[in-house]
Amino acid sequence: MAEQSNAEIKKLSEDMRKLEQWMARMDEKQNGFLRIEKLADEAYLLADKAEGKAEAVSRDGQINTRDLQALESRFKWSVGLVAPFFLWVIGELFSK
């Protein structure tokens, strides 16, 4: 009877050890999942920051494009208004 009890105790001890190992593995997996969730949250935050910066750069680019278009328009008007004068001066120089 004692041998049977010892064998049963040994079997239960082995089962408890296996259960503890299984619980430790589950804890490791849960910690891994938590780390993955934390990294995913950080990635989402970085993506949001990058999107905000991209929008700011896009707005700056649109403003710069408008400035360049206005400058180009002014240059064309200036050249258009001054060109006849230059042509007249060049004509006078070469006519002599």
Number of C-alpha atoms within 10 A of each C-alpha: 6 7 8 9 10 11 12 12 12 12 12 12 12 12 12 12 12 12 12 12 12 12 12 12 12 12 12 12 12 12 12 12 12 12 12 12 12 12 12 12 12 12 12 12 12 12 12 12 12 12 12 12 12 12 12 12 12 12 12 12 12 12 12 12 12 12 12 12 12 12 12 12 12 12 12 12 12 11 13 11 11 11 12 11 12 12 11 11 12 11 11 10 9 8 7 5
